[in-house]
Amino acid sequence: MTSDDTVMNVTFNESVPPGGTYANGALVWNTPHEFTIDFTSHRSPVQDGDAQDVLVVARMKIPTSAMFRIVQAMSANIDRYERQHGRITPRPTKEAP
């Protein structure tokens, strides 16, 4: 539902593989008008000092006006997941030199 409690009738026409596309990483950047998210798949385990074999499996361009609602929905889903399954422990990130 929208914030004014009106019902929206939406039809989705999916053109993605039925099983989805696996991604275990993402790169995010923005312009004044849109956010871009590259979803990536790391084909080999990350080793310190090694180059990574990374494949971009999808690129999404999202208008800034939609990004806030997307982040809210993701946050609500993470909260619900953690209540059901326990806290998600993020992997530590290593800053680039």
N, C-alpha and C positions, 0 to 999 in steps of 0.2 A: 504494500500500500504506500501511497505517497503521503507527504506530511499533512495534506488536507483531507486524508481518509477517503479519497475517491478511488474507485476500482479501475484499474487499467487492464484492458484486454490486449494481450500481446501474443503474437504467434512467432515462434522461433523456427527458422529454417537453418538447420545445422548442415554445415559442409566441412565437418571435421571428422577424423577417423573415429569410429564408434568407441574404441578404447581410449580415446584421448591421445595426447602427445606428452610424453614424460619430460619433465624439466627438473633439475636439481639445483638450479641457480638462476639469478636474474641480475641484469644491469639496468639501472634506471637513470634517465636524465630528462631535462625539460627545457622548453623554450617558453617565452611569455604566453604562448597559446596552447601548448600541448605537452603532455608527458609521453615519453617513449620508454617502453619496457621491452628489453630483449630477454626472452626466456632461454636459458642455456642448459645443455646437458654435458656434464664432464664425463668423458668416456673412460678416463683412467683415474685411479685414486690420486689424490693430491699428495705429493711428497715435497718436503722442504727443499727449495732450491731448484726443483725440476720445472720445466715448462709444462703447461697443462694443455691437453687436447680437448678443446671446448668447441661444441657445435651450437650455433644459434638455431633453435627449433621453432621459434615463433617471435615475431616482432609486433607489438601492439602500440598504436598511436591513440592516445586518449585525450580528449579535450580537457583543459583545466577545470571546466565547469562540472565535469563528471567525476573527476579524481577524488574529491572529498567524499562523495557518497560511496565510492568503491572502497576507500580506506575504512570508512565507518563499517561497511558490511564485512570486510575482512576482519576487523577488530572484534566485531560481535561474534563471528564464527570462531575465531581463536579462543575467545572467552568461553564459548559453549563447549568447544573441544576440550579445553583444559579442565572444565568442571567434570566432564565425562571420563576423561582418560588420564588426567594428571598434567602437571606443568610441562611445557615444551622447553627443553634446554637447548638454546642456540649453540651452534658450533662456534668456537672462538674464531675471530677473524684476525688475519695478520695484515698490518698496515704495509702498504708499498713503501720502499725506501725513498 
